[in-house]
Amino acid sequence: MTYIKRKKGIVLLADGTIFYGKSVGVKGTVIGEICFNTGVTGYQEIFTDPSYFGQIIATTASHIGNYGIKENESQSERIYISGLICKNFSYVNSRVSSKSVDSWFEKQKLIAISDVDTRALVRYIRENGAMNAAITTDVDNLDKVKKQLMNSPEMEGLELASRVSTKKAYYLGNSKAKYRLAVLDLGVKKNILSNFIKRDFYIKVFPYDTDFDELLKFKPNGFFLSNGPGDPKPLSKVIETTKKIINNNFPLFGICLGHQVIALANGINTYKMFNGHRGINHPVLNLKTRKGEITSQNHGFAVDLKEAKKNKKVLVTHEHLNDNTIAGIELKNKKCFSVQYHPEAGPGPNDGNYLFDQFLSYI
């Protein structure tokens, strides 16, 4: 076994707390909101999910990198997390015909720190909330890193969809498919689009700030608001476009950030969560069927429950069983619904797949 000599690495939290570790390979400093994900598998899907843009992810799984990566399992064309913190990093993977994670990180210049007491770190975040942090190999210049950290913006109020959305519209699927779907890209994942294509949709993916009239030129049968990063409140143009889609009673489906935008378009407030939900085994109750669902989730903002229940146009359809937050809504007299979780992810059970069929039935 080859011994790999690694540089020291430090996790510096905004409140001054420090956790020590070692650099995985790429040297430097990166700043973002520190969050934790409880998934035991699926690290490649996490790293390439645009919803994680601007976030440093601490993983609770004991090993990262042990099964390598396969290109067709990525949810986008690049790594979107700002940085990674893990307990054990594997330089050798156990899966045939897959690339090593360290070479992938090096190619994409991702800064990662391993050998961190992630159990203590996650407990600290749980007790003190998600906050900005820096991970760095520049351990001799911590004062400089602290200044950078103090000057970095908070996630609340931060608009990030424009940073991950496509710059130009593009097409996916069979142009002779039965249905047409206009996707507003707030940070969409590949597997979500694949689920629509499987259901005979020809898709046009639009930049996040596309006008309603421009969307209509595609002559879609329905609309989709995707997942994505950041605070939904600054997305004023997206909210206005959503209002027009709803007022014209087009079938509309929203996931995660799209779910929050639909709530805001109906006068329901959103708020920054203390920790957020990030993992692949979050329990959700479907309030219409009374069935439990095991879901994949990644969000730091949520829809206000009291305001949603007071809104006569809105029905709360799903509830997160860990903290009773909203996990889904629908409009009573419109063809519009949304969920806070990622139904396409299928972290084991495929409990959320029916939502794509529900959308198809509206069309």
Number of C-alpha atoms within 10 A of each C-alpha: 3 4 5 9 10 11 16 18 26 23 25 22 23 19 12 10 11 14 16 17 24 22 24 29 21 20 19 16 20 22 25 24 23 28 27 27 20 16 19 16 15 17 20 20 18 22 23 21 26 28 28 25 24 23 25 27 23 25 25 21 17 12 17 25 19 16 22 23 22 15 11 8 13 21 21 19 12 13 23 22 21 22 28 24 31 25 20 20 20 17 16 14 17 12 13 9 10 13 17 20 22 21 14 15 18 15 10 13 15 22 25 31 29 25 18 20 16 22 15 11 20 21 12 13 18 15 11 12 16 23 18 23 28 25 32 27 25 16 18 8 10 14 10 11 20 17 10 15 21 16 8 15 13 12 21 16 14 16 15 22 27 18 17 19 21 18 13 9 15 12 13 15 17 14 14 10 13 11 20 24 25 24 27 28 27 30 28 28 24 17 17 18 21 15 16 23 19 11 14 18 26 23 25 21 21 22 20 25 19 15 16 16 10 10 20 14 9 13 12 19 19 24 25 23 27 25 28 29 29 27 24 31 18 15 21 14 14 24 22 17 19 26 18 16 19 20 10 11 14 18 22 27 26 26 26 28 31 29 27 30 30 31 28 22 19 17 12 20 19 19 15 18 15 15 19 19 23 22 22 23 18 18 18 24 19 17 14 10 9 11 11 16 20 20 25 24 23 24 23 24 24 24 25 17 17 11 15 20 14 11 14 10 13 21 18 22 20 27 22 21 15 10 8 12 16 21 26 26 25 23 20 13 9 17 19 24 25 29 25 30 28 21 25 24 21 16 19 11 12 14 19 19 15 12 16 17 14 12 20 18 10 15 14
